[in-house]
Amino acid sequence: MAGGKETPRQKMIGMMYLVLTALLALQIKDTVLEKFTLMEEGLEISNDSFNTKSDLTVSSIEKAASDQGNKEQDVAVVQTAKEVRTKTADIMTFIEDMKTELVKQATGGDLEKAKERSVLKKYEEPSHYMVEKKNADVLKEKLDAYNAEML
């Protein structure tokens, strides 16, 4: 399909393969979708674990600074750690709120139905929420800004 001199027949066959591939991609099996929900649950557990660990790390930095007499450099490190922690918590809250709103859009407001097969196979509502309402662009801007700030 990438060649320059294809006959009309070859072009038609290439296009048919492309359409077939797209149709197969739309027919995702339920088990694959269920695996995505399992992965999400695992990521949520990991996030909770890392949030707890981050809080403990900030606390230990704060304690170490106070044990050493709250020197100016140590206080600056503590302040920076708290700012990073706050900004990270803000972006995580934003993502969770967006995810909740996305689930509401797909389920008609019932968050309990989020992991049902019928909801997992929906693609119009999430696409509308993320693409047509430009929420994907907002998320990208926020993540890019967060990344730039952390660098």
N, C-alpha and C positions, 0 to 999 in steps of 0.2 A: 504493500500500500504506500510505501514511502518512495517508490521508484518514480521516475519522471515520465517514462513512456509506457503507460499501461493502456491496454485496449479497453474499450467501453465494458466489455464482459468482465475483465479483471477488476475494474473499478466497482462494478455492480457487486461482484462476489465479496470484495473487501468491505463494501458498505453493509452487505448482509451480515458478515461476521461481526462488524461493529454493533449493529442493531441486536444481533443474537446475544452478544456479550452484555449489552446493556439490559436486555430482558432477563438474562440469567442473574444479573446483579440485583434486580428488583425482586426476584423470587428467593429471598433469603429464608433458609429453613428456621423453624422455631427454635431448634436446639442452639443455633448460632446466636440468636437473639437472647436466649436464656443465659448463655455463657457471658454475654456482655453485661447482663445484670449481676451475675456472680462476680465479674471483674470489678464492677462498680462498687459492690458491697465490700470487696477486698480493699479497694482504694479508699473507701470511707473509713474503714478500720485503720488503715495505714495513716490517713490524715489525722485521725483522732490521736493516734500514738505519737505522731510527730508534733502535733500541737502541744500535747502534754510534755514531751521532751523539750520543746522550745521554751515553754514556760519555766520548766525546771532550770534550763540553761541560763535564761535571763535572771532568774532568782539567784543562781550560784554566782553569776558575774556580779550581781548587786551585793551579795554577801561578801565576796572576795574584796570588792572595792571598799566596803565599810570596815572589814577586818584590817585593811592596810591603811586606814586613816582617811579615807575619802580624798585622795590626792586629786588634783585638777585633771590629770590625764585619765585616771580611773573613772572619775565622774563623767567625763566626756564619753568614755567607752560604754558606761552604763546607759547614758542618755541615747547613744546611737543604737544600742541593742533594743532599748524600749521602743524607739521610733520604728526600727525595722519590724519588730514584733507587731506593733500597732498597724503599720501599713500592710503587712502580710495578713493579719486578721481581717482588715477591711476588704482586701481583694478576695479572700476566701468567703466572706459573708456575701459579697456581691455575686460571686459565682453560685453560691448556694441559693440565693434569692432568685437568680436567673433560672437555675435548674428547677426550683419549685414552681415558678411561673410557667415554665415550659411544660411541666407535667400537668399543671392546671389547664393549659391550653389543649393538651392532647386528651385529657380525661374529662373535660367539661367541669373541672373544679374538684373532682374527687381524687384526692391524693392516694387513697387506698388502692386504687385500680392501676397504679403506675406500672406494676410489673406483670400485668395480665397480658396474655399473648395478643389479644385484639388491639391493645394499646401499643404494644411494642412494634406491631406491624404498620402503625400509622406513620405516614411521612409528610402528609400535607400540612397538618397543624404545626409540627416543629419547624418545617421549612418556612412556613408563613411567618412564624414568630421570629426565627433567626434571620431569614434573608429579606423577606418583604418589609418587615418592620425595622430592619437595619440593626437588630440587636447583636448580630454577629460582628458588625463593624464597631459597635460600642465596646463589646467585649475585647476585640482586638486592640482597640485604642487604649483601653485600661490596662491590658496586659503588657503592651509595649511601653506604656508610661511607667508601669511598675518595674519592668525589667531595666529600663533606662535609669530609674531612680536607684535601684539596687546596685547597678554598676558604679 
